[in-house]
Amino acid sequence: MAVDLARQALGALGPVVELGAVELRDRLASGALSALALAEACIARIEARDAEIRAWAWFDADFVRAQARHLDAHRASGKPIGPLHGLPVGVKDIIDTARIPTENGSAVDAGRVPLQDAFVVERLRQAGAVVMGKTVTTELAFMDPAVTRNPHNPGHTPGGSSSGSAAAVADGMVPLAIGTQTGGSVIRPASFCGVTGFKPSFGAIPRRGVLRQSQSLDTVGVFARDPAGAAMLAETLYGFDPSDPATALAPPPRLLETALSTPPFAPVFALVKPPGWDQADPQLHAGFAELAAALGDQVFEVSLPEAFEVAAAQRKCVNLAEMSRNLHRYGRDGAELLGARTREALAEGDEIRARDYLAALDWRGVLTAGLAAVFERCDAILCPAAPGPAPEGLSSTGDPVFNGLWTFCGTPAVTVPLLTAENGMPMGVQLVAAPGNDARLMRSACWLYAWADR
């Protein structure tokens, strides 16, 4: 077991996009690289690989080329360019795109074409990004597996629900992609596919135009090859939207500037073995032991209070109760078209009592308060992103046991692709910070990513 960088695994896959998103941005801005040239490289990769990986729910090469040509003409005119000028971005297929199909991974929504862009797609266009297409999602962003395969080994799951976004970045089809997380749908697939996945603090990115599964949990997140790329994309998407009560009218953090800055002191990490640790893959245990030993005095182990043992059950209660309310029409009008896991979840949500739902919501404050003392002693919590490498087989998206706690508490979390299993499959290391400390978290992630490359 050795600490390894995702760039080595990605290199083995022969990705077209060999550079990180920040360097690509700089080359595009300087004119050393045209938007059309980058778009053509991504198109070629998709056309060569997607028949096997199946990361895309909707893709139109001519549409991509038209956007790229427009951006090149805009730059040639001498007008100011946006912060994501020319960068191709995949968009999860539960996020509305005007006049482009958004089918929510569901046969019930086959042929659905929104009239308006979601908030995050508006931001992409304003920033000069190329909307590359719609990436595959599991049905209604829940747990019935979709068609996407893991680029490192197509016989293994890519995770879910943001499976297409993670796989597209991992395979070099795009440098950046957007996903969402209600349990572990950004962090887990990023870990399984060997890329960086970043779930910001709850409410940091507005969710207007995104399929609502659970309003208390749903969080927009991003994928990139490295933490700097994830910080750059996420910063562009942060904001306030009056239609999303989880957002706040406040200036966004300078994520990329902070992420690329040198910490005043080397970060200190609190190693947490969350509920479910004993059932994790022994290779994961060995990898974390090696990582902790290498970090030395920069890491200390801490145990979570006993109350955290109930976190998974309480998060599930909130998720299913809200899912039953928000997605009721799918069970009412199209139950025969839904997968078994989705039908079961809707039925279970129907049976949750209001008393239990409201009590479960109260647990979030209790757990967040229990984390405060830990965050006072460290820059970030260090913990697994998944119980091990991506499981073999395609009948499951994997276990979100190491993700749901942080989604429930609304904390920012990021997967740094550092570990490799004996079979060559990646295993991510998850960093977690206090709510609102997104920029500091990304600086710690960039530091750890660079440290592992020494």
N, C-alpha and C positions, 0 to 999 in steps of 0.2 A: 504494500500500500504506500503510495507516494503522493505528496501534494503535487498537483498538476494544474496547468492552466488550460482554460477552455480553448484558448487560441491554438494550442497544440492539437486538441481534438478536432476543432473546426478545420485546421489545416489538413488533417488526414482526410477530411471529407472533400477537400478541393473546392472551397467556396469561391464564387466569382468575386464577391465583395471581400477582398483581403484586408481592407483597412477598417479601423474603427470609425464610427459615425462622426466623431469630432474631426478627425483628420479628413474624412470625405467632405465635410462641411467647409473646411478651410480651403481645400483644393477647388471646390465648386465656387467659393466666394472669390478666389484669386483668378479664376479663369483657367487654371491649369487642367481642370476637368469640366466638361460640359454636362449639363443635366441630361441631354440626350444620350451621350456616351454611357453614363452610369445607368440610365434606364435600359439601354440596349443590353448591357451586361446582365442586369437583373432579369430581363425578359428571356435572354438565352438560358440562364440558369433555371428559371421556372419551366421553360419548354423542355429542357433536358431532364429535369428531375421530378416534376410534380406528378407525372403518371405513377411514380412509385410512392412518393411522400404524401401526396394528396392534401396539401396545406391550404389550397385555395377553393373557396366556395364560389367566387366570381372573379374572373380575370379577363381583361380585354387589352391586348398588347397595343392596339391602335389608340385606344383611349390614353394609355400611359405615354405613348410617343407624343400625342397631341399636347398633353400637359407639359412634357419636357421641352418641346419646341417653343411653346409659349414662354416658359421660364427663361430659356436661352435668349429669346428675342427681348424679353424684359430687361435682362442683365445687359445685353448689348446696347440698349437705349440709354444706358447711364443712370437709370432710375435706381433708387435704393432697393436692396434685396432683403428678404426676410431672413430670420435666424435659422430656418431649416431649408434655405433655398436649394432646390434640386434634389433633396434627399427623398428617396422612395420609402414609403411607410405603409405597412399592411394594417388593415383595420378589421377587428373582430366582427363577425357577422351578426352581432346583436346591437351594433352601433349604426344608427340611421345614416344613410348616404343618399342625398337627393338624386333621384332618377337612376339610382343604381340599386339592384335588388338587395334587400336586407331581410333574410328569411328566418333568422333566429335559430338556425339549426333544426327547424321543425317542419315536418310535412304539412302541418296546419297552416303555416305561413308561406307555403310555396307560391311564388309569383308576386310576393309583396314588394312594392317599390315605393319608398317614402317620397314625399314631396319636399322635405326639408332636411338639411344636414343636422346631425347632432352637434352640440357645443364643441366637442373635441375635433370634429371634422371641420367645422368653421375655423377653428384655430389652426389646424393643419394648413388649410388653404391660405389663410392670412399670412402664415409664416413662410409660404413658398414651397411647402412640401409637395411631393408627387403622391397622390393617393393611388397606391399600386393595385389595390383590389381588396376584396373581402376575404378574410381568413376563416377557416372552418372553426366552428364552435360545437360543443356538445349540445344536445337538444335543450333549448331554453336555458343554456348555461348551467345545466345540472349535471348529473353523473352518468347518464347513458353514453357510452363511448361513441365517438364519431369515426370518420373514415381515415383520419390522419395517422401517419406512421412516424415512428421515431427515426430521425435521420442517421443516428449512430448505428441502429440495427432495426430494420423495419418489422422485425418480429416482436418488438417491445413497444409498450404504450408510450406515447409522448406526454401523457398526463392530460388533464383537462381542468376547466372547460375551455381555456384559451389555447387549445392544442395547436391549431393552425398558426397562430401568431408565434408561438415558441418554436415550432418546427421550421417555419419559413426563415426566421432569423438564424437558427442553428445551421440550416443547410445553405446559407449564403444567398438566399433568394431576395432578401431585403436586408438593409442594415438596421432597420427599426420597425417595430410593430406595436400596436395598442391592444390590450386585453382588459379583462375585468376580473375581480376576485370577490367572491361572497364567502367562500371557505378557504380554499387554497389554490384558486384557479390561475394565478399568475406565478406565485412562488414555486409551486410543485412542478408544473410543466417546464419552467425555466431550469429547475434542478435536473429533471429527467433528460432534457435536451442539451444541457451544458452551456447555457447562456445566462446573462444577467436578467433577472426579473425584478422590477421595483414596484411595490405597492405603497403609495404615499399614505400620509395620515388621512383618516376618514374625513371626507368633505373637502379635500384639497383640490380635486378636479371635479367640476360640475358634471352631472349625469343626465342632463337634458338630452333626450333623443336616444338614450340607452335603455334596452329592455329592463324593466324593473322586476327583479325577483324578490329582493329583500331590501327595503329602503333603509333599514338600520345597519346593514352590512355591506351592500354593494359598493365597490370601490373601483374606479378606473385605474389601471396600471399600465406599465410599459415594458418592452423587451428590447434589449440591445446586446451586442457582443460583450460589452464591458460596462462598468458602472458609470463612466463618464458619459457614454452615449445615452444611457438611461436617464441620467440627470438632465442632459440637454433636452431630450424630448419631453420629459415630464414638466420641466420648467415652462415650456411653451404652452402647456395645457392647463396649468394652474390658473385659477381665477374665481370670480364670483358670478353666480347666476341667480337672479331672484326666484326662478322657478324651482331651484333646488335648495330646500331649507337647510341642508347640511353644510352649504358653503357660507363663507363669511366675507364681508366687504373689508378686505385687508390686503396690503401689498404682498405679492408672492415672494417667497424666499429666492435668493440668488443661488439656485441649486448648482449650476455648472461652475460658476466662479468659485464657490465654496468647495465643491468637490475636487477641483483641480488645485486648490491651495494647499500649502504645506501646513499640517497641524502644528500648533505651538509646542506640543509634546506628542510623543508617540501614543496612539490610542490605547486605552485600557479596555479590555473586554471581560464581561461577566459570562462565564460558561454556564449555561443552563441546560439541564437534562429534563425536558418537559415531560408531562404525562405521556406514556407510550414509549419512553426510552428503552425500557427493558425488552420490548418486543421488536426493536429495530434490528436491522441486519448487523451481524458481528463485524462486517467490513466497515460499516459506518462508525461503530464504536472504536475500532482500531484507527480509522482515519482521524477522528476527533482527538484521540489520545496523542497521536503523532503531531497534530496541529497545535494542541495545547502545549506539548513539550517544546515545540519549536518557538512558540511565542514567549515562553518562559514567564518572566515577571509581569508581562503585559496582560496576562489572563489569570483570573481567579474563579473558582467554582462557587456557585451559589445555588441553594435549593429554593424552589418556589413554595409558598405556604400551602398547606393542605387544601385550602379552598379551591385551588386551581384544578383539583381532580374533577370538579363538577363542570368546568368551563365548557368542555365539548358538548355535554348534554344540554346546557343552557343555550349555547350558540345554536345548536340544532333546533331547539324549541322555537327560538326567534325566527330562524331561517324558514322553517316549514310553515309556521303560522302565517308569516307574511307572504310566503310563496303561494299558499292556498288562497289568500285574498287577492293577490296581484295577478295570478295566472289562472284564476278560476275558470275563465272562458275556455281555456284549452281543454280542461277536463270535462266541461259541460258540452262543448260543441265538437270536439275532435278527439275524444278519449281513445277511439279505436286507432288513431294515427300516432299515438304517443308510445314511447318506450316504457318498459315495465318499471324501471326505477323512477321515472317521472310520474307515472300514474300512482305508484305507491306513495311517493312523497306528497303529492296533492291530497291523497286520501288521508294520510297520517296528519297532515296539516289541518284538515277539516275537523279532526277530533280534538285538537288542542283547545283547552278551556282558556277563556280570557284571563282568569286569575293566574294560571301558570305562565301564560305569555308575558303578562306584565311583571310577574316575579322574575322571570328570566331576564327581562330588560334591566331590572334593578341590579342584577349580578355584574353587569358591565362596569358600573361605578365601583363596586367592591373590588373587583379584580384589578382595575386600573390603579386604585389606591394602593393595592398590595405590591404593585410594581414600582411605585414611586421611590421606595428606599433602595431598590436595586439600581435604578437609573441615576441616583445621586452618586453612586460609587464608580460608574463606568461611562465610557463613551457610547457603548452599544452592548446589547446582549448578543452572545455568540451561541447559536444552537443549530440543529439540523434543519434543512429545508424539506426533507422527506425521509421516510424510514430507511432508505437505501437507494440503490440504483433503480431505474425504471424496471418494473416487473416484466417478465416475459409473458407474452400473450396480449390480446387486444380486447379482452372481455371486461376490463376494468380500467379506470383512469388513475388508479393508485389511491393510497390512503392519505387524506389531508390532516392527519392527526397532529402534525407539527406546524400547521398553518392557521387553523380555525381560531385558536386562542388569540393570536395577534390581530386577526380580522375583527373578532368580537370586541377587543379592547380599543380598536381604532388606531393602533400604533403603526408607524411606518416600518416597512420591512423590505429587505433586499436580499436576493440570492447572489452570492459570489461563486462562480464556477471554479472550485479549487481541487476537488478530490476526484479520484478515478477508482472504480471497482476493478476487481481482478479480470472481469470479462470486458474491460475497456469502456464500460458505460459510465457517464459522469455522475457525480454526486455533489450537490450544491451545499454551500455553507451559508446559513441565514444569519443576517444581522438585523437587530430590532432596536429601535430607539423610542424615547418618550413621544407621545403625540405632539406634533408641531416641530419636532427636531429633525425634520427631513434633510435639511442641508448638512447638518453635522453628521447624520447617518451616512450620507453619500460621500462625505469626505473620508470617513472611516472605511467605507467600502473601497474607495479608490486607493487608499493607503494599503489595505490588506491585499488588494489585487496586485499592486506594484511590488509589495513585500514578497509575495509568493513567486515573483518573476526574477528575484535577485539571483 
